[in-house]
Amino acid sequence: MLSREAINIFKNLFFSILLLLPMTAIAHSPLASSTPKNGEKLDMSPAEIIMVFKLPTKLIKVNIKKSSQKKSESLLGELFGTDESEPVLLGKTFLMKIGTRHVISLPYLKIGDYKLAWRAMGKDGHVIKGKLSFTIVGR
């Protein structure tokens, strides 16, 4: 049986945690939506990627890679999964601008699977990151 003092300490700790949890959730600005959507299959190359965050953020890094269809022929490549992807060259004009909506212009993308990795910083200084992918299947 716990003493009354131990129960009071537990109650205070529990309520303190409940009060702090919403603040930590508000402190970050997750991605609300993107165009194309994660996992979307497209008929043709998109002209841009649009990322919308729940709160103002600034993108600090964005990489897009086209997955290679080649399988590594070496035993080490199969064991360690060598990265055979091709980077997509992007401009930098969309970086370091604060806002909830970010537009990334794209060059023409060929048929294939693409993976986008991003890092952003919220107004509170916390860095958040995420990934999304899409496939261009053609017609």
C-alpha positions as CSV (number, residue, x, y, z in Angstrom):
1,M,0.0,0.0,0.0
2,L,1.3,3.4,-0.9
3,S,1.4,6.2,1.6
4,R,-0.8,9.3,1.2
5,E,2.4,11.4,0.5
6,A,3.5,9.0,-2.2
7,I,0.1,9.2,-3.8
8,N,0.1,13.0,-3.8
9,I,3.6,13.1,-5.3
10,F,2.4,10.7,-8.1
11,K,-0.7,12.8,-8.7
12,N,1.4,16.0,-9.0
13,L,3.9,14.3,-11.4
14,F,1.0,12.9,-13.5
15,F,-0.8,16.2,-13.9
16,S,2.5,18.0,-14.6
17,I,3.2,15.6,-17.5
18,L,-0.4,16.0,-18.8
19,L,0.1,19.8,-18.8
20,L,3.5,19.6,-20.7
21,L,2.5,17.1,-23.4
22,P,0.3,19.6,-25.3
23,M,3.1,22.2,-25.3
24,T,5.6,19.8,-26.8
25,A,3.1,18.8,-29.5
26,I,2.4,22.4,-30.4
27,A,6.1,23.2,-30.5
28,H,6.7,21.4,-33.8
29,S,5.1,21.9,-37.1
30,P,4.4,18.6,-38.9
31,L,3.8,18.4,-42.6
32,A,0.0,18.8,-43.1
33,S,-0.1,17.9,-46.8
34,S,2.0,17.6,-50.0
35,T,1.4,17.5,-53.7
36,P,2.1,14.9,-54.9
37,K,0.9,12.9,-51.9
38,N,3.1,10.3,-50.2
39,G,3.0,7.1,-52.3
40,E,1.0,8.7,-55.2
41,K,1.3,7.3,-58.7
42,L,1.5,10.0,-61.4
43,D,0.9,9.8,-65.1
44,M,3.5,12.5,-65.9
45,S,6.3,14.5,-64.3
46,P,5.0,17.1,-61.8
47,A,6.3,20.7,-62.4
48,E,6.6,21.3,-58.7
49,I,6.2,19.8,-55.2
50,I,4.1,21.7,-52.8
51,M,4.6,21.1,-49.1
52,V,2.1,22.6,-46.6
53,F,3.0,22.6,-42.8
54,K,0.6,23.2,-39.9
55,L,2.7,26.1,-38.6
56,P,5.3,28.4,-40.2
57,T,8.5,26.7,-40.9
58,K,11.6,27.2,-43.1
59,L,12.9,24.4,-45.3
60,I,16.6,24.0,-44.6
61,K,17.4,20.9,-46.8
62,V,15.5,19.0,-49.5
63,N,16.9,16.0,-51.5
64,I,15.2,14.1,-54.2
65,K,16.5,10.8,-55.6
66,K,15.3,8.6,-58.4
67,S,15.6,5.0,-57.3
68,S,17.7,2.8,-59.6
69,Q,16.1,-0.3,-61.1
70,K,19.6,-1.9,-61.2
71,K,20.2,-4.6,-58.6
72,S,23.7,-4.7,-57.2
73,E,25.5,-7.7,-58.6
74,S,28.1,-8.1,-55.9
75,L,27.5,-10.0,-52.7
76,L,28.5,-7.0,-50.6
77,G,26.0,-4.8,-52.5
78,E,23.2,-7.3,-51.8
79,L,24.1,-7.6,-48.1
80,F,24.6,-3.9,-47.4
81,G,22.1,-2.4,-49.9
82,T,24.4,0.0,-51.8
83,D,22.7,3.2,-52.8
84,E,22.3,3.1,-56.6
85,S,19.9,6.1,-56.7
86,E,20.3,9.1,-58.9
87,P,20.1,12.6,-57.3
88,V,17.7,15.1,-58.8
89,L,19.3,18.6,-59.1
90,L,17.1,21.3,-57.5
91,G,17.5,25.0,-57.2
92,K,17.9,26.6,-53.7
93,T,15.5,29.5,-54.0
94,F,12.9,27.8,-51.9
95,L,15.2,27.2,-48.9
96,M,15.4,29.4,-45.8
97,K,12.0,31.1,-46.3
98,I,9.5,31.1,-43.5
99,G,6.0,30.1,-44.3
100,T,3.4,27.4,-44.1
101,R,3.4,26.7,-47.9
102,H,6.6,25.8,-49.8
103,V,6.8,25.3,-53.5
104,I,9.8,23.4,-55.0
105,S,10.2,23.7,-58.8
106,L,11.3,20.5,-60.4
107,P,13.1,19.6,-63.6
108,Y,11.4,17.1,-65.9
109,L,11.4,13.7,-64.2
110,K,11.5,10.4,-66.1
111,I,9.3,7.4,-65.3
112,G,10.4,5.8,-62.1
113,D,10.3,5.9,-58.3
114,Y,11.3,9.1,-56.4
115,K,12.1,9.6,-52.8
116,L,12.2,13.1,-51.2
117,A,13.8,13.7,-47.8
118,W,13.4,17.1,-46.1
119,R,14.5,19.0,-43.0
120,A,12.7,22.1,-41.8
121,M,13.0,24.4,-38.8
122,G,10.0,25.7,-36.9
123,K,9.8,29.2,-35.4
124,D,10.7,27.6,-32.1
125,G,14.1,26.5,-33.5
126,H,13.3,22.8,-33.4
127,V,14.4,20.8,-36.5
128,I,11.9,18.4,-38.0
129,K,12.4,16.0,-40.8
130,G,10.4,13.7,-43.0
131,K,10.3,11.6,-46.2
132,L,7.8,11.1,-48.9
133,S,7.8,9.1,-52.1
134,F,6.0,9.1,-55.4
135,T,6.1,7.2,-58.7
136,I,5.8,8.4,-62.2
137,V,4.2,5.5,-64.2
138,G,3.6,7.3,-67.5
139,R,0.6,6.5,-69.6
